[in-house]
Amino acid sequence: MTEIEKAERMLDIETLVAEAVEGTEPVRIYAGR
Amino acid sequence: MYVEPENDDCDLDGAWEACGRVFGITSRSRSRGCDKTIDAIFAACRDYLGDEIELAHSFKVESKRADKKFPMTSIQISQEIGGRLAEEYPGTAVDVHNPGYTVYVEVREEHAFVHGPAEPGAGGLPTGVGGKTALLLSGGIDSPVAGYMIGKRGVELECIHFFSYPYTSQRAKEKVLDLARIMARYCGRMTVHVVPFTKIQEAIRDHCPEEYFTLVMRRMMMRISEELARKLGCMSITTRRKPWTGGVSDNAGHNGHQRRVCVARCSGLSSVWIRKRSSRSPGESVPWRRLFYPMRTAARYLRPGTPRPGQP
């Protein structure tokens, strides 16, 4: 296990990523407006 | 490609400026259309370009005849129009080798067009022909430049912005959206995906050693970006910095090329980080040579330990 992996091991990475993806807000940007 | 005004109220200057920002257009000319007769073409040249011809010390006429049913060849059109213009403007000489001004005549399928020398367009490739990329967009100047550069290569953009309210303000988010609006003038319409990042930052603060904050945060950003990129059908992730380094080491160690665009292709279960390793000091990156590497070439530059495409 690398140092960075040790630093991350307390994080629930999968859940955090899934929640962030789920909570993403799309904002449409139109050209010329 | 023709841009024709629907009526006299149209903002032709605005259309002209907008055409200069569209990727894929190499040059543009403001022209006047006329009937496909030699008299109408001459009249259009005289009325539309007369002032420029008169001001130039010499001129020539170049013709293109896309409609092969037109009774004259391109050379005959140039000779006829050039001769008539020389009579009309006796103070301006004809010089086919080093003309001061060139009149262009194009005989197309429905109309003929006359115009002066073309002005350069934005160049590059039309948006979308290079697939789609997920661009990590911050509020700085580097990421929009990265987006512009990759957009110019015909790649459609899906922007990703990490928003950490209240640690970053609503104004910071508006600034990012304003940057995206400026980019959209060049790269076409796009979507900015605003990712809520506060909870992740707080989790990192609570559970990770302080010296790894930046690096862990960036790794989380890349994980989320990769997930979103896959969901949105993007072929790559575009970021202004090398994705496996934290901002601090990036800026300190590679100051000379930190503004280069780098691309990580999504492939199978894991990303392929594309970088070129130095043969003299293995493990250290060298300045980026190209924006894109073909996948076969990229496989040679895989980060040690990264699963290759198709491998678990």
Chai-1 contact restraints between the chains, C-beta under 6 A:
chainA,res_idxA,chainB,res_idxB,connection_type,confidence,min_distance_angstrom,max_distance_angstrom,comment,restraint_id
A,I4,B,L215,contact,1.0,0.0,6.0,A-B,restraint_1
A,A7,B,C208,contact,1.0,0.0,6.0,A-B,restraint_2
A,A7,B,P209,contact,1.0,0.0,6.0,A-B,restraint_3
A,A7,B,Y212,contact,1.0,0.0,6.0,A-B,restraint_4
A,A7,B,V216,contact,1.0,0.0,6.0,A-B,restraint_5
A,E8,B,V216,contact,1.0,0.0,6.0,A-B,restraint_6
A,M10,B,H207,contact,1.0,0.0,6.0,A-B,restraint_7
A,L11,B,A203,contact,1.0,0.0,6.0,A-B,restraint_8
A,L11,B,H207,contact,1.0,0.0,6.0,A-B,restraint_9
A,L16,B,I200,contact,1.0,0.0,6.0,A-B,restraint_10
A,V17,B,R223,contact,1.0,0.0,6.0,A-B,restraint_11
A,V17,B,I224,contact,1.0,0.0,6.0,A-B,restraint_12
A,V17,B,E227,contact,1.0,0.0,6.0,A-B,restraint_13
A,A20,B,V195,contact,1.0,0.0,6.0,A-B,restraint_14
A,A20,B,I224,contact,1.0,0.0,6.0,A-B,restraint_15
A,V21,B,E227,contact,1.0,0.0,6.0,A-B,restraint_16
A,V21,B,L228,contact,1.0,0.0,6.0,A-B,restraint_17
A,G23,B,P196,contact,1.0,0.0,6.0,A-B,restraint_18
A,T24,B,H193,contact,1.0,0.0,6.0,A-B,restraint_19
A,T24,B,V195,contact,1.0,0.0,6.0,A-B,restraint_20
A,E25,B,V194,contact,1.0,0.0,6.0,A-B,restraint_21
A,P26,B,T191,contact,1.0,0.0,6.0,A-B,restraint_22
A,P26,B,H193,contact,1.0,0.0,6.0,A-B,restraint_23
A,V27,B,V192,contact,1.0,0.0,6.0,A-B,restraint_24
A,R28,B,T191,contact,1.0,0.0,6.0,A-B,restraint_25
A,I29,B,A180,contact,1.0,0.0,6.0,A-B,restraint_26
A,I29,B,R181,contact,1.0,0.0,6.0,A-B,restraint_27
A,I29,B,A184,contact,1.0,0.0,6.0,A-B,restraint_28
A,I29,B,M190,contact,1.0,0.0,6.0,A-B,restraint_29
A,Y30,B,R189,contact,1.0,0.0,6.0,A-B,restraint_30
A,A31,B,A184,contact,1.0,0.0,6.0,A-B,restraint_31
A,A31,B,G188,contact,1.0,0.0,6.0,A-B,restraint_32
A,A31,B,R189,contact,1.0,0.0,6.0,A-B,restraint_33
